[in-house]
Amino acid sequence: MLSSKPSKQRLSLIKAPLNKKRKLLTARLSEELISKYGVKRMAVRVGDTVRILRGDWIGHEGKVVKVDLKNGRIHVEGVTIKKADGTPVYYPIHPSKVIITKLDVSDKWREKIIKRRKGG
């Protein structure tokens, strides 16, 4: 960020292209995964299992159902609130408030990312 003005920083986050927003949606890995893969942070994807560390849903663990790039939030399985008409909707959570406990490495591209960032 070039400016120190909060309004300009918020505006640049809103106007950022999707490939930049994707990099902002990273979360810390658990200690077991850090020792296994040699990487501290990864971008959160659908299928990862996360544990919530802050807020009303602290301690809850579930799979990531949706990653919302526009608002910069993730939706976790089981973390729902009821609307006024009684229908459940997912509660949006910022990825910095979660820790990844299980990575979905079924994708060959993600394995390449881990290998590249590990340095070997």
C-alpha positions as a printed Julia matrix, in Angstrom:
120×3 Matrix{Float64}:
   0.0     0.0    0.0
   1.33    3.39  -0.95
  -0.87    5.58   1.22
  -1.2     5.7    4.99
  -4.77    7.0    4.79
  -7.25    4.35   5.96
  -9.85    5.45   3.41
  -7.4     4.98   0.53
  -6.32    1.59   1.88
  -9.94    0.4    2.1
 -10.59    1.67  -1.42
  -7.55   -0.15  -2.81
  -8.71   -3.39  -1.16
 -12.17   -3.01  -2.68
 -10.84   -2.17  -6.15
  -8.11   -4.82  -6.15
  -8.27   -7.43  -8.92
  -9.33  -10.97  -8.01
  -5.82  -12.42  -8.28
  -4.61   -9.94  -5.63
  -7.65  -10.54  -3.42
  -6.98  -14.29  -3.6
  -3.54  -13.78  -2.04
  -5.07  -11.78   0.8
  -7.26  -14.74   1.8
  -4.51  -16.73   3.52
  -4.58  -18.47   6.88
  -1.94  -19.94   9.16
  -1.36  -23.68   9.15
  -1.41  -25.79  12.31
   1.91  -26.81  13.86
   1.64  -30.37  12.47
   1.09  -29.08   8.94
   3.95  -26.57   9.23
   6.34  -29.37  10.18
   4.92  -31.66   7.47
   4.91  -29.23   4.52
   7.43  -26.57   5.62
   5.03  -23.7    4.84
   3.5   -21.37   7.45
   0.56  -19.84   5.52
  -1.58  -20.97   2.61
  -4.5   -19.55   0.68
  -7.77  -20.97   2.0
  -9.66  -23.16  -0.48
 -12.94  -25.03  -0.51
 -12.37  -28.42   1.1
  -9.82  -27.3    3.7
 -10.68  -27.98   7.32
 -10.27  -24.96   9.59
 -10.61  -24.18  13.3
 -11.95  -20.77  14.32
  -9.76  -18.91  16.82
 -11.67  -15.64  17.37
 -15.23  -14.4   17.72
 -18.51  -16.02  18.71
 -17.65  -19.3   16.97
 -14.3   -19.84  18.76
 -13.2   -23.47  18.84
 -15.54  -24.58  16.05
 -13.98  -26.8   13.39
 -15.38  -27.53   9.95
 -14.79  -27.65   6.24
 -14.66  -24.51   4.13
 -17.83  -24.43   2.02
 -17.33  -21.16   0.13
 -14.6   -18.56  -0.34
 -16.04  -15.09  -1.0
 -13.41  -13.08  -2.88
 -15.59   -9.98  -3.19
 -16.02   -9.51   0.56
 -12.81  -11.27   1.66
 -14.57  -13.84   3.85
 -14.91  -17.62   4.07
 -17.93  -19.74   4.99
 -17.39  -22.75   7.26
 -19.6   -25.82   7.5
 -21.84  -25.66  10.58
 -21.31  -21.96  11.25
 -24.77  -20.63  10.47
 -27.16  -17.99  11.77
 -30.9   -17.78  11.24
 -32.46  -15.04   9.16
 -35.65  -13.32  10.25
 -37.75  -15.85   8.33
 -35.9   -18.77   9.97
 -33.74  -19.92   7.06
 -30.11  -20.66   7.99
 -27.31  -18.77   6.23
 -23.54  -19.16   6.58
 -21.82  -16.65   8.84
 -18.88  -14.97   7.03
 -15.5   -15.28   8.79
 -12.26  -13.48   7.97
  -9.48  -15.99   7.14
  -7.01  -14.35   9.53
  -9.21  -15.55  12.41
  -8.88  -19.24  11.54
  -6.14  -21.85  11.47
  -5.99  -24.57   8.81
  -5.97  -28.01  10.46
  -6.25  -30.16   7.32
  -5.15  -29.2    3.81
  -6.91  -30.44   0.7
  -3.92  -31.48  -1.43
  -5.88  -33.49  -3.99
  -5.1   -30.77  -6.54
  -1.76  -31.09  -8.36
  -1.45  -27.28  -8.54
  -1.54  -26.97  -4.79
   1.22  -29.56  -4.47
   3.3   -27.46  -6.86
   2.67  -24.35  -4.74
   3.82  -26.15  -1.58
   6.89  -27.54  -3.31
   7.83  -24.13  -4.75
   7.35  -22.26  -1.46
   9.19  -24.89   0.53
  12.23  -24.26  -1.63
  12.79  -27.68  -3.08
